């Protein structure tokens, strides 16, 4: 019995689609997702992986099929058929990638917006709608600050919708060759490692002390340039207690590869303990002062 070729094509198409859909969700290429924002980025990545798997199987499948099916028969020294082109086929293989690119462009813009990427632009709209206020563009050496009533407009991932519910933990981040320095404005703690409580939004206010750096949290799926003389922001909500790498992702000099530290996500109680331990440790002579004042 001979199976009609359109049935074979249909079955091959369904199989290819099912394999692509499965692999798009089970590629295992990403580290664990430890922030509320990670699911957005992973959704986009998984879609791209699904499409890439389908295209890979289609192209490689056709090549392998052709190599076997159209192999030269023994003793056959005739020329191959003269094929000049196939207009419908060429239209199809141009139209499909165009549609894919449009879908990915719209989807990735949506993800960027959801993570608060357009928030700094919203600040610009805010500026524009208050144009009776003075907007000043200042040149400070080679760095530019845009200011309105002394207020800087930050770059980067600003207020994400996840932040609207509770007040974020603010941490100032300074990137220098070759370390990250974290300052907690509420308590005055200065640390070389970042410590945050789980499930509370964090807002990093970042600036560079010397050259360009980039603050990257792979497990949180976020990365932001850190620029001298200009503030940038990064917001996220940690969802899993643990220790995660903080990596500089901008070639910043000879020891760039060593510009790493850790982000520790604590339970709420552990974080309070860490705050307490470090507040005492970093207040110089506080006990001595207390003793002195009793005398
Ligand atoms: Cu670096």
Boltz pocket constraint, residues with backbone or C-beta under 6 A from the ligand:
constraints:
  - pocket:
      binder: B
      contacts: [[A, 212], [A, 213], [A, 214], [A, 248], [A, 249], [A, 250], [A, 251], [A, 252], [A, 253], [A, 256], [A, 257], [A, 259]]
      max_distance: 6.0
